[in-house]
Amino acid sequence: MSPARSPGKKSRPSLASRYRVIVGLRVREQLRDAPPQLQGYVAGVVAFLRADPTAASAAFTVVGGAEYRTVIFSLAGGHGFLDYQVFDQQRVVVLADLIWLE
């Protein structure tokens, strides 16, 4: 017998529908010496990609290619391009490359 649900509590959202984001070695190395503002912005992009890597965003532009998608963004002091691949069946996103132009 399973416990009865409390009528005043909501169920937690399912994490099963979220994507797992893997930061590739190249991106990890690129972020190691990056300015804190860039590191924080990429962390925000990762949170967005976990929810839906194919959705549009008001915070940045996503350009889709044959194999990779690219997040294009601007911060004070420069412009960035973050390439990633989406593997829908496995629900995985792999960050492949980060370019930061000051």
C-alpha positions in Angstrom: 0.0 0.0 0.0 1.5 3.4 -1.0 1.2 6.4 1.2 -1.7 8.8 0.5 -0.8 12.1 -1.1 -1.3 15.2 1.0 -3.8 17.5 -0.7 -1.8 20.6 0.2 1.5 19.5 -1.3 2.7 19.7 -4.9 4.8 17.0 -6.4 8.4 17.9 -7.3 9.0 18.4 -11.0 10.5 15.4 -12.7 14.3 15.6 -13.2 14.0 12.8 -15.7 13.0 15.2 -18.5 16.1 17.4 -18.0 19.3 17.1 -20.0 22.7 16.2 -18.6 25.3 18.8 -19.6 28.9 17.6 -20.1 31.6 20.3 -20.2 34.2 19.0 -22.7 37.8 19.2 -21.8 38.5 22.0 -24.2 35.8 24.2 -22.7 36.9 23.3 -19.2 40.4 24.5 -20.1 39.1 27.7 -21.8 37.1 28.5 -18.7 39.9 27.9 -16.2 41.5 31.3 -16.8 38.4 33.1 -18.0 37.1 36.3 -16.3 34.6 35.5 -13.5 31.8 37.3 -15.4 32.3 34.9 -18.4 32.4 31.9 -16.1 29.2 33.0 -14.5 27.5 33.6 -17.8 28.5 30.1 -19.1 27.1 28.6 -15.9 23.8 30.4 -16.6 23.8 29.0 -20.2 24.4 25.5 -18.8 21.3 25.8 -16.5 19.3 26.9 -19.5 20.6 24.0 -21.7 19.6 21.5 -18.9 16.0 22.5 -19.3 15.8 22.6 -23.1 18.8 22.9 -25.4 16.6 23.5 -28.5 14.6 26.4 -27.1 15.1 30.0 -28.0 16.2 32.5 -25.3 15.8 36.2 -24.8 19.2 36.1 -23.1 21.2 34.9 -26.0 20.9 33.8 -29.7 21.2 30.1 -30.6 22.2 29.3 -34.2 21.7 25.7 -35.3 24.0 23.9 -37.6 24.2 20.3 -39.0 26.2 18.9 -36.1 26.6 21.7 -33.6 24.5 24.6 -32.2 26.2 27.8 -31.2 25.1 30.2 -28.4 26.1 33.7 -29.3 26.3 36.3 -26.5 27.7 39.7 -25.6 29.0 40.8 -22.2 30.7 44.0 -21.2 34.1 43.7 -22.7 33.5 41.2 -25.4 31.5 38.7 -27.4 31.3 34.9 -26.9 30.4 31.8 -28.9 29.7 28.5 -27.2 29.4 25.4 -29.5 27.5 22.4 -28.2 26.0 19.1 -29.5 22.7 17.7 -28.4 22.1 14.0 -28.2 18.4 13.8 -27.7 18.1 10.0 -27.3 20.6 10.1 -24.4 19.3 13.5 -23.2 22.9 14.8 -23.1 24.4 18.1 -24.2 28.1 18.3 -24.7 29.8 21.7 -24.6 32.5 21.5 -27.3 34.2 24.9 -27.8 34.2 28.4 -26.3 35.4 31.5 -28.1 35.8 34.8 -26.3 36.6 37.9 -28.2 37.6 41.0 -26.3 
